[in-house]
Amino acid sequence: MTARREKQESSGFAARLREVIEAYGSASGLAKAIERSEGAVRKWLRGESEPNVTDLRSVCEQTGTSIEWLVAGRGQREALGPGVRETAPPYQNAPHEQVNTALLEGIIAAVEEELRSAGLTLHVAKKSVLEAHLYDLCRERKEVDREAVARLVKLVG
C-alpha cells in the first residue's frame, strides 16, 4: 500500500466515510440502499476511488450526512437540510405557540405543487421533514416563501 493511500484511509474522505458507514450499519447495507455494488463502496473506503456526485448525494441522503462534512471535513457531520433522513425528528415548536394551520396548509400545497411540476415523489417521512423545515422558515413572515419551497424541493429531489 502506498503512503498516499494509507493517509487517505486514515484521514480525509475515506476516514469520514468509514465513520458514516459504521454509524449506518455496514458497507453492504449502504451499498444496497444506494444501489451500488459493495465493491464500489469498499474501493471508496480504501481510497482507491471516490463516488461520483450522484452517489455522493445518495450516501448523504441515506445517512443524514452533510455533503460538505463528508467531502471536505468542514461543518457538522449531520446534515442540516430537510429530507435527508428516513425518520423525522420530533417537531420542536415552542409549547406556548399555536401552529398556524393556514400557513402549514399553504406549505403542504406548495410542496405538492413543486413536486408535481418537477416530476418527483418523496417518501412521506422526507416530505414531512421538508414541510416542517419550511414551516419554521416561513413562520415569522406568516406567508409561504415559494422561492424557498422551490429551492428545497430541488435539493431533496
Buried (B, 14 or more C-beta within 10 A) or exposed (E): EEEEEEEBBEEBBBBBBBBBBEEBEEBEBBBEBBEBEBEBBBBBBBBEEBBEEEBBBBBBBBBBBBBBBBBEEEEEBEBEBBBBBEEBEEEEEEEEEEEBEEBBEBBBEBBEBBBEEEEEEBEEEBBBBBBBBBBEBBBEEEEBBEEBBBEBBEBBB
